[in-house]
Amino acid sequence: MTRRGRIRVGLPLAVLIAVAAPSAPAQEAEGRLDLAVCAPTNEGFSLSSTNPYFPMEVGSEWVLEGGDERVVVTVLDETETVAGVTTRVVEEREFEDGELKEVSRNFFAQASDGTVCYFGEDVDNYKDGVVVSHESEWRADNPGSRPGIIMPGDPRPGLKFVMEVAPGAAGDEGEIVEVGETITVPAGTFTGAIRLEEFDPQDDEREDKVYAKGVGILIDEDLELVSHR
């Protein structure tokens, strides 16, 4: 789901994701969310999202554009079982100069506290209309991998969380840096938005994402929302 994660190779995150009891609620240590909230052995996962910043209603679509890039995000009427958890499939199609570059199928489920958990993605990378690789795909049931957090249930400034736990494939983290912003993009003006930064802990280069209540993604680095349904 993260564009950074598909072009940067992560390293093991063992020092960040020490195993907690599977039934433990989300806790914080020095402002970091505990990944135990997304443990596959937990109960109460849902295909529907009540998290206002990350809606998952089937048929919803977001179109983001910037420069010669265009990304179409669609919540599919499909599910995928990953690590024993039934997840909702959210498809991303990325275009450059009108040419399809990548299709990813991302797997999400909401935990009982409203945290949206990220269980991985299948990736097809295209060149001249042909699939040439599956670089950066990962699943939480692969050896050494675990579900990450794509959106906290209670986002607050300074809150940090691990988004992808896939040694050798993806390892981005996130930090909430602003809450309550008013943001204008081609699709309109939205209040109560939150801004988070994604970063690879190996280089700490950061990229912005902005989400609005009841809408979802507004900005993905240099891409802005142009339409939503």
N, CA, C and O of each residue as an XYZ file, in Angstrom:
916
protein
N       0.831     -1.211      0.000
C       0.000      0.000      0.000
C       0.861      1.254      0.000
O       0.495      2.259     -0.609
N       1.977      1.202      0.665
C       2.848      2.365      0.689
C       3.736      2.363     -0.534
O       4.359      1.349     -0.850
N       3.800      3.473     -1.218
C       4.637      3.534     -2.417
C       6.110      3.408     -2.063
O       6.892      2.870     -2.847
N       6.497      3.900     -0.884
C       7.892      3.748     -0.452
C       8.240      2.270     -0.327
O       9.306      1.832     -0.760
N       7.327      1.507      0.271
C       7.617      0.124      0.564
C       7.875     -0.715     -0.671
O       8.496     -1.774     -0.573
N       7.417     -0.273     -1.824
C       7.595     -1.075     -3.017
C       8.882     -0.746     -3.749
O       9.213     -1.396     -4.741
N       9.617      0.260     -3.273
C      10.871      0.575     -3.935
C      12.057      0.564     -2.978
O      13.204      0.744     -3.388
N      11.760      0.349     -1.683
C      12.842      0.322     -0.701
C      12.795     -1.020      0.021
O      11.726     -1.485      0.418
N      13.936     -1.624      0.183
C      14.002     -2.928      0.835
C      14.204     -2.730      2.322
O      15.167     -2.088      2.740
N      13.290     -3.287      3.138
C      13.405     -3.165      4.581
C      14.321     -4.233      5.146
O      14.650     -5.202      4.462
N      14.737     -4.057      6.407
C      15.557     -5.014      7.114
C      14.765     -5.520      8.312
O      13.748     -4.920      8.661
N      15.197     -6.605      8.956
C      14.453     -7.146     10.097
C      14.186     -6.093     11.155
O      15.025     -5.234     11.427
N      12.983     -6.176     11.758
C      12.564     -5.170     12.733
C      12.440     -5.775     14.122
O      11.622     -5.328     14.925
N      13.253     -6.795     14.411
C      13.090     -7.516     15.667
C      13.190     -6.611     16.879
O      12.508     -6.825     17.881
N      14.050     -5.591     16.786
C      14.222     -4.725     17.959
C      12.998     -3.859     18.181
O      12.832     -3.288     19.258
N      12.134     -3.753     17.170
C      10.977     -2.871     17.295
C       9.696     -3.617     17.605
O       8.726     -3.011     18.060
N       9.669     -4.941     17.366
C       8.395     -5.648     17.411
C       8.467     -6.858     18.335
O       8.012     -7.942     17.971
N       9.022     -6.687     19.501
C       9.093     -7.784     20.459
C       7.703     -8.338     20.691
O       6.741     -7.583     20.829
N       7.597     -9.661     20.734
C       6.287    -10.309     20.778
C       5.615    -10.032     22.113
O       6.216    -10.180     23.178
N       4.343     -9.624     22.027
C       3.529     -9.434     23.220
C       2.456    -10.505     23.231
O       2.269    -11.205     22.236
N       1.742    -10.643     24.354
C       0.660    -11.613     24.421
C      -0.371    -11.303     23.356
O      -0.767    -10.147     23.207
N      -0.829    -12.328     22.589
C      -1.730    -12.073     21.482
C      -3.004    -11.359     21.873
O      -3.560    -10.616     21.064
N      -3.488    -11.562     23.101
C      -4.751    -10.950     23.492
C      -4.576     -9.564     24.093
O      -5.555     -8.934     24.494
N      -3.343     -9.087     24.159
C      -3.097     -7.792     24.809
C      -3.700     -6.662     23.998
O      -3.662     -6.703     22.768
N      -4.263     -5.641     24.664
C      -4.773     -4.480     23.940
C      -3.622     -3.637     23.427
O      -2.469     -3.813     23.820
N      -3.970     -2.702     22.524
C      -2.932     -1.801     22.006
C      -2.370     -0.971     23.151
O      -3.119     -0.335     23.892
N      -1.056     -0.979     23.292
C      -0.400     -0.219     24.331
C       0.660      0.651     23.694
O       0.997      0.478     22.523
N       1.184      1.584     24.466
C       2.209      2.471     23.948
C       3.450      2.406     24.829
O       3.355      2.343     26.055
N       4.601      2.423     24.195
C       5.875      2.532     24.881
C       6.643      3.629     24.183
O       7.037      3.496     23.025
N       6.852      4.719     24.908
C       7.520      5.877     24.324
C       6.804      6.341     23.058
O       7.444      6.681     22.063
N       5.464      6.350     23.105
C       4.676      6.850     21.986
C       4.566      5.900     20.820
O       4.144      6.310     19.738
N       4.933      4.628     20.999
C       4.871      3.646     19.909
C       3.751      2.648     20.178
O       3.670      2.078     21.266
N       2.884      2.436     19.183
C       1.815      1.474     19.334
C       2.353      0.051     19.347
O       3.302     -0.279     18.636
N       1.730     -0.782     20.168
C       2.097     -2.176     20.273
C       1.427     -2.955     19.137
O       0.211     -2.882     18.959
N       2.227     -3.697     18.376
C       1.683     -4.473     17.264
C       0.808     -5.636     17.714
O       0.187     -6.295     16.880
N       0.747     -5.897     19.008
C      -0.102     -6.982     19.498
C      -1.560     -6.768     19.116
O      -2.316     -7.734     19.016
N      -1.969     -5.524     18.902
C      -3.358     -5.251     18.531
C      -3.717     -5.919     17.210
O      -4.889     -6.197     16.957
N      -2.720     -6.180     16.362
C      -2.970     -6.792     15.055
C      -2.581     -8.261     14.992
O      -2.566     -8.845     13.909
N      -2.267     -8.870     16.134
C      -1.883    -10.272     16.149
C      -2.996    -11.131     15.570
O      -4.148    -10.984     15.977
N      -2.688    -12.028     14.628
C      -3.732    -12.837     13.986
C      -4.519    -13.717     14.945
O      -5.634    -14.134     14.632
N      -3.945    -14.006     16.118
C      -4.641    -14.852     17.090
C      -5.710    -14.091     17.862
O      -6.480    -14.703     18.601
N      -5.775    -12.783     17.710
C      -6.816    -12.000     18.378
C      -8.183    -12.323     17.794
O      -8.299    -12.859     16.691
N      -9.204    -11.989     18.552
C     -10.579    -12.099     18.064
C     -11.113    -10.702     17.750
O     -10.553     -9.700     18.195
N     -12.187    -10.649     16.989
C     -12.867     -9.381     16.766
C     -12.463     -8.629     15.520
O     -12.852     -7.471     15.368
N     -11.689     -9.237     14.605
C     -11.362     -8.561     13.354
C     -12.617     -8.384     12.506
O     -13.527     -9.212     12.529
N     -12.643     -7.281     11.756
C     -13.810     -6.964     10.932
C     -13.386     -6.566      9.533
O     -12.336     -5.953      9.343
N     -14.217     -6.921      8.542
C     -13.993     -6.483      7.171
C     -14.450     -5.050      6.961
O     -13.993     -4.374      6.040
N     -15.345     -4.593      7.811
C     -15.822     -3.216      7.736
C     -14.949     -2.331      8.612
O     -14.368     -2.797      9.592
N     -14.857     -1.057      8.257
C     -14.053     -0.127      9.040
C     -14.936      0.969      9.614
O     -15.677      1.639      8.896
N     -14.836      1.132     10.930
C     -15.476      2.266     11.582
C     -14.469      3.385     11.807
O     -14.816      4.446     12.326
N     -13.216      3.143     11.415
C     -12.175      4.158     11.540
C     -12.459      5.260     10.516
O     -12.429      4.996      9.314
N     -12.733      6.490     10.966
C     -13.160      7.531     10.025
C     -12.104      7.938      9.008
O     -12.429      8.491      7.958
N     -10.830      7.663      9.319
C      -9.752      8.058      8.415
C      -9.413      6.988      7.375
O      -8.676      7.244      6.423
N      -9.960      5.788      7.571
C      -9.626      4.693      6.664
C     -10.872      3.865      6.367
O     -10.958      2.706      6.773
N     -11.843      4.456      5.655
C     -13.071      3.720      5.324
C     -12.788      2.591      4.350
O     -11.872      2.681      3.532
N     -13.580      1.519      4.440
C     -13.391      0.370      3.553
C     -14.733     -0.128      3.010
O     -14.949     -1.335      2.902
N     -15.621      0.786      2.672
C     -16.906      0.382      2.108
C     -16.698     -0.149      0.693
O     -16.055      0.497     -0.134
N     -17.244     -1.321      0.427
C     -17.080     -1.951     -0.879
C     -17.578     -1.024     -1.984
O     -18.668     -0.460     -1.883
N     -16.782     -0.871     -3.031
C     -17.137     -0.003     -4.155
C     -16.568      1.396     -4.063
O     -16.613      2.148     -5.037
N     -16.030      1.761     -2.904
C     -15.423      3.092     -2.759
C     -14.202      3.193     -3.669
O     -13.490      2.217     -3.905
N     -13.986      4.414     -4.172
C     -12.857      4.626     -5.086
C     -12.255      6.002     -4.846
O     -12.970      6.986     -4.654
N     -10.929      6.052     -4.861
C     -10.178      7.298     -4.736
C      -9.264      7.420     -5.945
O      -8.584      6.461     -6.309
N      -9.241      8.596     -6.570
C      -8.338      8.846     -7.682
C      -7.414      9.986     -7.280
O      -7.875     11.078     -6.947
N      -6.104      9.731     -7.311
C      -5.103     10.730     -6.959
C      -4.205     10.972     -8.159
O      -3.855     10.046     -8.891
N      -3.836     12.239     -8.348
C      -2.989     12.591     -9.481
C      -1.926     13.586     -9.061
O      -2.109     14.365     -8.125
N      -0.814     13.543     -9.770
C       0.284     14.478     -9.548
C       1.310     14.319    -10.647
O       1.860     13.234    -10.835
N       1.579     15.414    -11.392
C       2.506     15.328    -12.512
C       1.985     14.349    -13.545
O       0.844     14.460    -13.993
N       2.821     13.386    -13.926
C       2.407     12.389    -14.919
C       1.929     11.097    -14.270
O       1.769     10.078    -14.943
N       1.700     11.143    -12.936
C       1.269      9.948    -12.221
C      -0.218      9.997    -11.881
O      -0.786     11.062    -11.640
N      -0.826      8.825    -11.870
C      -2.236      8.682    -11.503
C      -2.400      7.364    -10.761
O      -1.913      6.327    -11.210
N      -3.084      7.407     -9.632
C      -3.324      6.216     -8.833
C      -4.818      6.082     -8.581
O      -5.474      7.039     -8.169
N      -5.350      4.901     -8.829
C      -6.762      4.607     -8.582
C      -6.838      3.530     -7.503
O      -6.309      2.431     -7.671
N      -7.501      3.858     -6.393
C      -7.642      2.942     -5.256
C      -9.098      2.525     -5.166
O      -9.984      3.378     -5.110
N      -9.358      1.220     -5.150
C     -10.729      0.708     -5.139
C     -10.883     -0.364     -4.073
O     -10.065     -1.279     -3.979
N     -11.941     -0.246     -3.266
C     -12.266     -1.293     -2.298
C     -13.086     -2.354     -3.029
O     -14.211     -2.095     -3.459
N     -12.520     -3.535     -3.163
C     -13.156     -4.600     -3.928
C     -14.125     -5.418     -3.064
O     -13.991     -5.494     -1.843
N     -15.096     -6.022     -3.737
C     -16.004     -6.948     -3.067
C     -15.346     -8.327     -3.045
O     -15.907     -9.318     -3.512
N     -14.137     -8.351     -2.485
C     -13.348     -9.570     -2.416
C     -12.661     -9.652     -1.059
O     -12.375     -8.631     -0.435
N     -12.404    -10.858     -0.615
C     -11.667    -11.068      0.629
C     -10.490    -12.004      0.366
O     -10.451    -12.720     -0.635
N      -9.551    -11.979      1.276
C      -8.377    -12.846      1.213
C      -8.048    -13.280      2.634
O      -7.973    -12.450      3.539
N      -7.854    -14.564      2.826
C      -7.473    -15.063      4.138
C      -5.957    -15.067      4.262
O      -5.264    -15.734      3.493
N      -5.449    -14.321      5.228
C      -4.009    -14.202      5.462
C      -3.747    -14.470      6.941
O      -4.339    -13.825      7.807
N      -2.877    -15.404      7.224
C      -2.537    -15.754      8.608
C      -3.788    -16.140      9.402
O      -3.861    -15.909     10.608
N      -4.773    -16.731      8.712
C      -5.993    -17.174      9.364
C      -7.047    -16.101      9.550
O      -8.117    -16.377     10.094
N      -6.766    -14.870      9.105
C      -7.703    -13.750      9.258
C      -8.299    -13.398      7.894
O      -7.574    -13.269      6.907
N      -9.611    -13.245      7.847
C     -10.270    -12.821      6.615
C     -10.106    -11.318      6.462
O     -10.521    -10.551      7.330
N      -9.502    -10.901      5.359
C      -9.198     -9.485      5.155
C      -9.938     -8.941      3.939
O     -10.328     -9.690      3.044
N     -10.122     -7.629      3.926
C     -10.707     -6.937      2.779
C      -9.617     -6.631      1.771
O      -8.517     -6.224      2.146
N      -9.919     -6.825      0.479
C      -8.953     -6.546     -0.583
C      -9.180     -5.130     -1.117
O     -10.281     -4.784     -1.544
N      -8.125     -4.323     -1.087
C      -8.150     -2.963     -1.641
C      -7.109     -2.910     -2.758
O      -5.920     -3.141     -2.536
N      -7.582     -2.604     -3.951
C      -6.703     -2.609     -5.127
C      -6.182     -1.212     -5.430
O      -6.916     -0.227     -5.359
N      -4.894     -1.148     -5.772
C      -4.288      0.093     -6.255
C      -3.763     -0.137     -7.667
O      -3.062     -1.113     -7.937
N      -4.119      0.788     -8.565
C      -3.565      0.765     -9.918
C      -2.775      2.048    -10.131
O      -3.316      3.145     -9.985
N      -1.509      1.918    -10.473
C      -0.641      3.072    -10.652
C      -0.279      3.230    -12.129
O       0.143      2.281    -12.791
N      -0.454      4.448    -12.620
C      -0.183      4.758    -14.022
C       0.859      5.869    -14.104
O       0.920      6.744    -13.240
N       1.673      5.822    -15.149
C       2.620      6.884    -15.447
C       2.519      7.209    -16.930
O       2.719      6.342    -17.782
N       2.206      8.472    -17.231
C       1.971      8.888    -18.622
C       0.914      8.011    -19.277
O       1.004      7.698    -20.464
N      -0.090      7.616    -18.495
C      -1.191      6.816    -19.013
C      -0.909      5.332    -19.127
O      -1.798      4.557    -19.478
N       0.313      4.930    -18.837
C       0.686      3.514    -18.955
C       0.645      2.850    -17.583
O       1.183      3.376    -16.609
N      -0.001      1.687    -17.519
C      -0.091      0.945    -16.266
C       1.286      0.481    -15.825
O       2.005     -0.178    -16.577
N       1.649      0.837    -14.585
C       2.949      0.476    -14.047
C       2.859     -0.584    -12.946
O       3.770     -1.395    -12.781
N       1.772     -0.570    -12.208
C       1.683     -1.501    -11.078
C       0.240     -1.711    -10.661
O      -0.575     -0.787    -10.670
N      -0.053     -2.947    -10.296
C      -1.328     -3.286     -9.663
C      -1.011     -4.023     -8.373
O      -0.303     -5.030     -8.378
N      -1.541     -3.512     -7.269
C      -1.343     -4.197     -5.986
C      -2.696     -4.495     -5.362
O      -3.639     -3.712     -5.469
N      -2.766     -5.649     -4.707
C      -3.959     -6.062     -3.965
C      -3.555     -6.082     -2.492
O      -2.794     -6.948     -2.058
N      -4.071     -5.122     -1.734
C      -3.685     -4.925     -0.342
C      -4.730     -5.551      0.576
O      -5.925     -5.532      0.283
N      -4.260     -6.104      1.689
C      -5.120     -6.876      2.577
C      -5.233     -6.184      3.941
O      -4.241     -6.014      4.650
N      -6.468     -5.788      4.293
C      -6.711     -5.039      5.520
C      -7.834     -5.680      6.329
O      -8.740     -6.306      5.779
N      -7.750     -5.508      7.649
C      -8.838     -5.878      8.546
C      -8.787     -4.926      9.731
O      -7.711     -4.501     10.151
N      -9.955     -4.593     10.266
C      -9.991     -3.696     11.421
C     -10.001     -4.498     12.712
O     -10.779     -5.439     12.867
N      -9.122     -4.112     13.640
C      -9.102     -4.726     14.966
C     -10.259     -4.176     15.801
O     -10.918     -3.209     15.419
N     -10.486     -4.811     16.936
C     -11.653     -4.465     17.752
C     -11.606     -3.048     18.305
O     -12.651     -2.493     18.646
N     -10.405     -2.439     18.405
C     -10.302     -1.091     18.957
C     -10.339     -0.007     17.876
O     -10.155      1.172     18.181
N     -10.574     -0.391     16.614
C     -10.637      0.583     15.528
C      -9.348      0.744     14.756
O      -9.315      1.463     13.757
N      -8.268      0.082     15.200
C      -7.023      0.096     14.446
C      -7.200     -0.703     13.161
O      -7.741     -1.809     13.182
N      -6.743     -0.140     12.038
C      -6.794     -0.876     10.772
C      -5.440     -1.540     10.557
O      -4.405     -0.876     10.495
N      -5.472     -2.871     10.445
C      -4.261     -3.681     10.353
C      -3.970     -4.036      8.900
O      -4.877     -4.245      8.094
N      -2.693     -4.098      8.598
C      -2.207     -4.326      7.238
C      -1.569     -5.721      7.186
O      -0.555     -5.976      7.836
N      -2.188     -6.624      6.396
C      -1.764     -8.014      6.344
C      -0.935     -8.343      5.106
O      -0.627     -9.509      4.861
N      -0.571     -7.323      4.322
C       0.309     -7.557      3.187
C      -0.306     -7.145      1.863
O      -1.378     -6.543      1.816
N       0.401     -7.486      0.779
C      -0.063     -7.137     -0.554
C       0.550     -8.066     -1.598
O       1.705     -8.478     -1.491
N      -0.251     -8.381     -2.603
C       0.254     -9.020     -3.810
C       0.534     -7.910     -4.817
O      -0.265     -6.983     -4.951
N       1.658     -7.992     -5.526
C       2.087     -6.905     -6.406
C       2.435     -7.434     -7.792
O       3.182     -8.404     -7.926
N       1.889     -6.792     -8.821
C       2.287     -7.034    -10.210
C       2.897     -5.751    -10.751
O       2.217     -4.729    -10.840
N       4.168     -5.795    -11.112
C       4.836     -4.658    -11.727
C       4.852     -4.855    -13.240
O       5.212     -5.923    -13.735
N       4.454     -3.803    -13.970
C       4.282     -3.904    -15.414
C       5.330     -3.097    -16.179
O       5.825     -2.075    -15.703
N       5.649     -3.582    -17.368
C       6.435     -2.837    -18.342
C       5.910     -3.186    -19.720
O       5.877     -4.351    -20.114
N       5.501     -2.161    -20.442
C       4.943     -2.351    -21.788
C       3.775     -3.329    -21.770
O       3.623     -4.149    -22.675
N       2.948     -3.230    -20.721
C       1.744     -4.036    -20.634
C       1.946     -5.459    -20.173
O       1.001     -6.248    -20.171
N       3.167     -5.806    -19.781
C       3.481     -7.170    -19.366
C       3.988     -7.167    -17.926
O       4.761     -6.291    -17.539
N       3.554     -8.144    -17.135
C       4.050     -8.260    -15.760
C       5.506     -8.710    -15.798
O       5.836     -9.746    -16.374
N       6.375     -7.905    -15.170
C       7.808     -8.208    -15.200
C       8.357     -8.605    -13.833
O       9.448     -9.170    -13.753
N       7.622     -8.321    -12.754
C       8.102     -8.721    -11.430
C       6.987     -8.585    -10.411
O       5.923     -8.031    -10.686
N       7.263     -9.102     -9.236
C       6.345     -8.974     -8.089
C       7.090     -8.339     -6.918
O       6.817     -8.647     -5.758
N       8.022     -7.460     -7.227
C       8.891     -6.867     -6.215
C       8.099     -6.195     -5.110
O       7.138     -5.469     -5.361
N       8.520     -6.451     -3.894
C       8.000     -5.830     -2.668
C       6.667     -6.394     -2.202
O       6.072     -5.847     -1.273
N       6.173     -7.478     -2.820
C       4.967     -8.062     -2.257
C       5.326     -8.841     -0.993
O       6.438     -9.349     -0.851
N       4.361     -8.923     -0.082
C       4.588     -9.634      1.170
C       3.244    -10.013      1.773
O       2.213     -9.423      1.451
N       3.274    -10.992      2.639
C       2.074    -11.426      3.346
C       2.449    -11.706      4.797
O       3.555    -12.159      5.093
N       1.519    -11.433      5.682
C       1.786    -11.581      7.114
C       1.974    -13.031      7.530
O       2.435    -13.297      8.640
N       1.623    -13.984      6.653
C       1.833    -15.384      6.996
C       3.125    -15.939      6.393
O       3.379    -17.141      6.477
N       3.944    -15.073      5.783
C       5.264    -15.503      5.349
C       6.189    -15.628      6.561
O       5.989    -14.934      7.558
N       7.201    -16.504      6.491
C       8.125    -16.644      7.626
C       8.766    -15.308      8.002
O       9.298    -14.600      7.147
N       8.708    -14.976      9.280
C       9.311    -13.747      9.780
C       8.453    -12.511      9.656
O       8.818    -11.459     10.179
N       7.312    -12.605      8.973
C       6.447    -11.435      8.759
C       5.302    -11.413      9.770
O       4.917    -12.439     10.329
N       4.768    -10.200      9.986
C       3.634    -10.009     10.886
C       2.761     -8.889     10.339
O       3.231     -8.061      9.559
N       1.487     -8.855     10.743
C       0.640     -7.727     10.328
C       1.154     -6.421     10.922
O       1.622     -6.386     12.060
N       1.061     -5.347     10.140
C       1.407     -4.017     10.617
C       0.160     -3.179     10.841
O      -0.964     -3.663     10.714
N       0.378     -1.918     11.176
C      -0.714     -0.975     11.433
C      -0.728      0.055     10.312
O       0.263      0.754     10.101
N      -1.839      0.153      9.593
C      -1.938      1.149      8.526
C      -2.597      2.428      9.030
O      -2.325      3.510      8.510
N      -3.477      2.314     10.055
C      -4.107      3.495     10.635
C      -4.493      3.205     12.080
O      -5.279      2.293     12.335
N      -3.949      3.974     13.042
C      -4.315      3.782     14.453
C      -5.791      4.071     14.708
O      -6.415      4.860     13.999
N      -6.324      3.429     15.713
C      -7.711      3.683     16.080
C      -7.909      5.049     16.704
O      -8.997      5.619     16.631
N      -6.851      5.580     17.323
C      -6.929      6.886     17.979
C      -5.672      7.689     17.621
O      -4.770      7.814     18.448
N      -5.602      8.233     16.401
C      -4.388      8.940     15.979
C      -4.183     10.235     16.743
O      -5.093     11.057     16.852
N      -2.962     10.413     17.277
C      -2.614     11.611     18.025
C      -1.212     12.047     17.631
O      -0.381     11.205     17.289
N      -0.931     13.336     17.671
C       0.407     13.808     17.298
C       1.498     13.112     18.103
O       1.396     12.973     19.322
N       2.539     12.677     17.403
C       3.658     12.016     18.042
C       3.536     10.512     18.120
O       4.503      9.830     18.459
N       2.346      9.975     17.807
C       2.134      8.540     17.877
C       2.869      7.850     16.723
O       2.727      8.245     15.565
N       3.655      6.814     17.048
C       4.422      6.089     16.044
C       3.942      4.647     15.970
O       3.418      4.105     16.943
N       4.125      4.033     14.808
C       3.671      2.653     14.635
C       4.393      2.024     13.443
O       4.798      2.709     12.505
N       4.540      0.710     13.508
C       5.146     -0.052     12.420
C       4.052     -0.420     11.420
O       3.022     -0.981     11.796
N       4.279     -0.104     10.153
C       3.261     -0.317      9.123
C       3.442     -1.635      8.378
O       2.458     -2.277      8.010
N       4.678     -2.038      8.154
C       4.970     -3.245      7.396
C       6.025     -4.057      8.135
O       7.055     -3.523      8.545
N       5.764     -5.342      8.301
C       6.706     -6.209      8.997
C       7.035     -7.365      8.066
O       6.470     -8.453      8.185
N       7.950     -7.122      7.141
C       8.309     -8.116      6.134
C       9.803     -8.019      5.851
O      10.205     -7.380      4.879
N      10.630     -8.643      6.685
C      12.079     -8.560      6.500
C      12.497     -8.938      5.080
O      12.113     -9.985      4.559
N      13.292     -8.058      4.467
C      13.763     -8.287      3.116
C      12.835     -7.801      2.038
O      13.191     -7.842      0.861
N      11.635     -7.334      2.404
C      10.673     -6.867      1.401
C      10.144     -5.483      1.717
O      10.159     -4.611      0.848
N       9.677     -5.258      2.936
C       9.066     -3.974      3.297
C       9.173     -3.769      4.798
O       9.033     -4.714      5.574
N       9.422     -2.529      5.204
C       9.573     -2.266      6.628
C       9.310     -0.833      7.025
O       9.976     -0.309      7.917
N       8.337     -0.176      6.370
C       8.065      1.221      6.675
C       7.393      1.396      8.037
O       6.710      0.503      8.538
N       7.610      2.570      8.614
C       6.946      2.974      9.843
C       6.196      4.277      9.596
O       6.409      4.952      8.589
N       5.316      4.619     10.530
C       4.553      5.853     10.406
C       4.551      6.642     11.704
O       4.739      6.087     12.787
N       4.334      7.947     11.577
C       4.212      8.826     12.744
C       3.153      9.877     12.453
O       3.196     10.539     11.416
N       2.204     10.029     13.367
C       1.201     11.085     13.250
C       1.868     12.405     13.627
O       2.401     12.533     14.729
N       1.845     13.381     12.733
C       2.534     14.644     13.011
C       1.567     15.817     13.166
O       1.954     16.862     13.688
N       0.322     15.668     12.725
C      -0.638     16.776     12.833
C      -2.048     16.209     12.848
O      -2.354     15.253     12.136
N      -2.903     16.808     13.667
C      -4.317     16.421     13.736
C      -5.164     17.683     13.682
O      -4.843     18.674     14.337
N      -6.240     17.655     12.908
C      -7.165     18.779     12.863
C      -6.860     19.799     11.785
O      -7.300     20.944     11.890
N      -6.120     19.423     10.752
C      -5.785     20.346      9.672
C      -6.976     20.583      8.747
O      -7.875     19.749      8.642
N      -6.964     21.731      8.084
C      -7.873     22.005      6.974
C      -7.046     21.937      5.690
O      -6.064     22.661      5.532
N      -7.457     21.058      4.779
C      -6.668     20.759      3.592
C      -7.517     20.981      2.336
O      -8.670     20.552      2.270
N      -6.937     21.650      1.353
C      -7.597     21.827      0.061
C      -6.831     21.059     -1.009
O      -5.626     21.243     -1.185
N      -7.544     20.208     -1.709
C      -7.015     19.442     -2.839
C      -8.014     19.600     -3.984
O      -9.088     20.165     -3.774
N      -7.695     19.120     -5.187
C      -8.639     19.280     -6.305
C     -10.041     18.748     -6.022
O     -11.012     19.240     -6.598
N     -10.162     17.755     -5.149
C     -11.480     17.191     -4.853
C     -12.290     18.046     -3.890
O     -13.478     17.788     -3.698
N     -11.667     19.076     -3.266
C     -12.396     19.941     -2.351
C     -11.578     20.336     -1.140
O     -10.384     20.048     -1.057
N     -12.242     21.004     -0.194
C     -11.610     21.423      1.055
C     -12.167     20.570      2.185
O     -13.379     20.387      2.296
N     -11.276     20.050      3.023
C     -11.668     19.117      4.070
C     -11.089     19.564      5.409
O      -9.929     19.968      5.491
N     -11.902     19.488      6.447
C     -11.472     19.864      7.788
C     -11.227     18.608      8.626
O     -11.658     17.510      8.273
N     -10.529     18.799      9.736
C     -10.285     17.684     10.650
C      -9.367     16.621     10.084
O      -9.461     15.456     10.471
N      -8.481     17.000      9.176
C      -7.587     16.030      8.553
C      -6.404     15.723      9.456
O      -6.043     16.527     10.316
N      -5.804     14.559      9.259
C      -4.584     14.202      9.976
C      -3.457     14.012      8.960
O      -3.671     13.570      7.831
N      -2.268     14.359      9.402
C      -1.081     14.199      8.553
C      -0.146     13.199      9.229
O       0.163     13.312     10.416
N       0.289     12.235      8.456
C       1.284     11.314      8.981
C       2.470     11.267      8.040
O       2.356     11.556      6.849
N       3.600     10.901      8.593
C       4.818     10.741      7.815
C       5.205      9.273      7.800
O       5.240      8.619      8.842
N       5.492      8.762      6.617
C       6.011      7.412      6.478
C       7.519      7.488      6.290
O       8.028      8.396      5.632
N       8.228      6.526      6.874
C       9.673      6.551      6.733
C      10.247      5.144      6.869
O       9.688      4.278      7.543
N      11.370      4.955      6.212
C      12.161      3.747      6.356
C      13.130      3.987      7.500
O      13.936      4.914      7.418
N      13.089      3.194      8.563
C      13.972      3.456      9.706
C      15.449      3.341      9.370
O      16.298      3.747     10.164
N      15.766      2.792      8.200
C      17.168      2.675      7.813
C      17.744      3.994      7.291
O      18.953      4.211      7.358
N      16.877      4.878      6.770
C      17.408      6.154      6.260
C      16.641      7.373      6.773
O      17.119      8.501      6.655
N      15.439      7.148      7.349
C      14.620      8.201      7.955
C      14.169      9.260      6.951
O      13.727     10.334      7.360
N      14.267      8.990      5.662
C      13.686      9.894      4.676
C      12.167      9.802      4.777
O      11.611      8.704      4.745
N      11.491     10.946      4.899
C      10.063     10.942      5.214
C       9.194     11.410      4.052
O       9.590     12.264      3.258
N       7.996     10.825      3.974
C       7.029     11.200      2.964
C       5.677     11.446      3.634
O       5.303     10.744      4.573
N       4.952     12.450      3.142
C       3.685     12.854      3.725
C       2.508     12.054      3.176
O       2.460     11.718      1.993
N       1.555     11.758      4.070
C       0.227     11.310      3.681
C      -0.768     12.073      4.545
O      -0.526     12.303      5.730
N      -1.890     12.463      3.944
C      -2.937     13.185      4.663
C      -4.255     12.465      4.453
O      -4.591     12.071      3.337
N      -5.007     12.296      5.552
C      -6.300     11.623      5.516
C      -7.361     12.533      6.133
O      -7.081     13.267      7.081
N      -8.578     12.481      5.591
C      -9.688     13.272      6.130
C     -10.754     12.358      6.703
O     -10.980     11.258      6.199
N     -11.404     12.818      7.752
C     -12.485     12.050      8.372
C     -13.604     11.794      7.359
O     -14.043     12.700      6.650
N     -14.045     10.559      7.313
C     -15.161     10.205      6.453
C     -14.823     10.134      4.976
O     -15.682      9.808      4.157
N     -13.576     10.436      4.627
C     -13.160     10.435      3.217
C     -12.030      9.452      2.979
O     -12.098      8.626      2.069
N     -10.983      9.541      3.804
C      -9.804      8.721      3.594
C      -8.660      9.538      3.032
O      -8.494     10.706      3.384
N      -7.879      8.939      2.170
C      -6.648      9.550      1.672
C      -6.916     10.818      0.863
O      -7.758     10.830     -0.034
N      -6.181     11.894      1.196
C      -6.245     13.152      0.446
C      -4.948     13.415     -0.300
O      -4.961     13.869     -1.445
N      -3.830     13.128      0.352
C      -2.512     13.407     -0.221
C      -1.606     12.211      0.019
O      -1.552     11.673      1.125
N      -0.902     11.803     -1.014
C       0.116     10.767     -0.916
C       1.380     11.333     -1.539
O       1.616     11.180     -2.738
N       2.198     11.993     -0.710
C       3.404     12.693     -1.146
C       3.065     13.725     -2.215
O       2.517     14.776     -1.884
N       3.371     13.464     -3.490
C       3.123     14.453     -4.540
C       1.809     14.216     -5.281
O       1.536     14.877     -6.283
N       1.001     13.286     -4.800
C      -0.307     13.002     -5.404
C      -1.404     13.609     -4.546
O      -1.329     13.582     -3.318
N      -2.433     14.161     -5.204
C      -3.567     14.737     -4.475
C      -4.876     14.153     -4.982
O      -5.003     13.794     -6.153
N      -5.845     14.066     -4.083
C      -7.151     13.501     -4.423
C      -7.880     14.395     -5.419
O      -8.060     15.588     -5.176
N      -8.298     13.812     -6.541
C      -9.051     14.565     -7.544
C     -10.507     14.137     -7.575
O     -11.368     14.905     -8.005
N     -10.800     12.906     -7.121
C     -12.200     12.462     -7.058
C     -12.317     11.316     -6.070
O     -11.354     10.596     -5.805
N     -13.531     11.163     -5.525
C     -13.792     10.132     -4.544
C     -15.262      9.755     -4.607
O     -16.130     10.622     -4.714
N     -15.532      8.485     -4.542
C     -16.938      8.022     -4.482
C     -17.038      6.787     -3.606
O     -18.128      6.245     -3.426
